[in-house]
Amino acid sequence: MRHGRAVVVGGGIGGLTAVAALRAVGWDAVVVEQARELGQVGAGIQVASNASRVLARLGMGDALAAPAVEPTGIDVRSARTGRLL
């Protein structure tokens, strides 16, 4: 059953996830993106556990897990001085 139509502007992780979620519940959703093609543009992203669960429910769990690494630690620093807190 089709629920509605949506246009999502932006083909980043948020836009693509929004379209996948809308389609999963029956919406006719499309992405518009100014880039001619999608590709890697940075060194990587950190996906929080809540976001990982959403992506897994949308059927992307295996694709997400394949290149994933878990951090071994964390440093918290002062925004003003850069000093380790």
SULDAPE-V345371 format. One record per residue. RES is the residue in one small letter. PHI is phi as a letter, one per 30 degrees, with the letter a starting at -180 (999 if undefined). Layout:
<<RES | PHI> <RES | PHI>>
This chain:
<<m | 999> <r | d> <h | c> <g | l> <r | b> <a | b> <v | c> <v | c> <v | c> <g | j> <g | c> <g | d> <i | d> <g | d> <g | d> <l | d> <t | d> <a | d> <v | d> <a | d> <a | d> <l | d> <r | d> <a | d> <v | c> <g | j> <w | d> <d | c> <a | b> <v | b> <v | c> <v | c> <e | b> <q | d> <a | d> <r | d> <e | b> <l | c> <g | a> <q | d> <v | b> <g | b> <a | d> <g | l> <i | b> <q | c> <v | c> <a | d> <s | d> <n | d> <a | d> <s | d> <r | d> <v | d> <l | d> <a | d> <r | d> <l | d> <g | i> <m | c> <g | e> <d | d> <a | d> <l | d> <a | d> <a | e> <p | c> <a | d> <v | b> <e | c> <p | d> <t | c> <g | a> <i | b> <d | c> <v | c> <r | b> <s | d> <a | d> <r | d> <t | c> <g | i> <r | d> <l | d> <l | c>>
